[in-house]
Amino acid sequence: MVENFIASFAKIIANHPEEIRAERVDVDDGFSEIFLFARKEDAGKLIGKEGKMISAIKTLISGCKAKDNRSYRIVVKIIEEGNGN
């Protein structure tokens, strides 16, 4: 659920929304990592100046922590252009 929200939000910001994807990995019972895959130019937009955009995204998902009692870490990964990896 959270990863779908983050991907949808990232697609609004990105120049190449078709290549944005998010994957969630449950590390343990109370912690998950969400990997957000984007092109290099879009990764910069998602992180923002001084990390302000990614901080805003983290603030938005902090409400999910209250709901499902799970902590999240967002990791932005750069993919090669055109191949989705």
Legacy VTK file of the C-alpha trace (Angstrom):
# vtk DataFile Version 3.0
C-alpha trace
ASCII
DATASET POLYDATA
POINTS 85 float
0.000 0.000 0.000
2.650 2.540 1.041
4.890 1.632 -1.882
1.998 2.223 -4.312
1.408 5.674 -2.837
5.095 6.569 -3.100
5.276 5.361 -6.714
2.164 7.350 -7.630
3.543 10.477 -5.990
6.934 10.033 -7.668
5.318 9.639 -11.091
3.752 13.095 -10.719
7.169 14.654 -10.155
9.214 12.615 -12.645
10.043 13.453 -16.261
9.894 9.719 -17.062
6.978 8.429 -14.960
6.749 5.208 -16.958
10.083 4.104 -15.485
9.258 4.826 -11.835
8.625 1.787 -9.674
8.660 1.041 -5.969
9.327 -2.233 -4.196
8.800 -2.969 -0.525
11.040 -5.349 1.399
9.919 -6.351 4.889
13.060 -6.514 7.029
11.309 -7.678 10.182
7.906 -7.495 11.875
8.033 -3.741 12.421
10.321 -2.404 9.694
10.239 -2.208 5.887
12.476 -0.687 3.263
10.891 0.838 0.179
13.145 1.009 -2.858
12.138 3.716 -5.300
13.668 3.157 -8.730
14.056 6.152 -11.055
16.328 7.576 -13.759
19.230 9.690 -12.527
17.560 13.006 -13.450
14.326 11.955 -11.765
16.164 10.674 -8.688
17.555 14.166 -8.233
14.069 15.639 -8.417
12.756 13.081 -5.930
15.502 13.824 -3.439
15.277 17.586 -3.988
17.540 20.396 -2.886
19.116 19.562 0.445
16.887 16.464 0.634
13.736 18.499 1.166
11.524 16.524 -1.251
12.450 13.111 0.115
11.955 14.477 3.643
8.467 15.606 2.679
7.706 12.126 1.302
8.961 10.586 4.549
6.725 12.932 6.527
3.711 11.863 4.474
4.296 8.179 5.107
4.881 8.721 8.810
1.088 8.629 9.130
1.189 5.062 7.853
3.459 4.148 10.757
0.752 5.208 13.172
-1.830 3.152 11.308
0.021 -0.140 10.801
2.701 0.127 13.510
5.522 -0.280 10.990
8.545 1.926 10.311
9.674 2.637 6.756
12.922 3.665 5.133
12.895 5.027 1.586
15.893 4.307 -0.626
16.100 5.987 -4.033
17.898 3.769 -6.577
19.096 4.994 -9.963
18.216 2.842 -12.962
19.923 2.774 -16.336
18.005 4.687 -19.013
15.571 2.578 -20.981
16.083 -0.820 -19.338
14.256 -0.462 -16.009
17.163 -1.922 -13.973
LINES 1 86
85 0 1 2 3 4 5 6 7 8 9 10 11 12 13 14 15 16 17 18 19 20 21 22 23 24 25 26 27 28 29 30 31 32 33 34 35 36 37 38 39 40 41 42 43 44 45 46 47 48 49 50 51 52 53 54 55 56 57 58 59 60 61 62 63 64 65 66 67 68 69 70 71 72 73 74 75 76 77 78 79 80 81 82 83 84
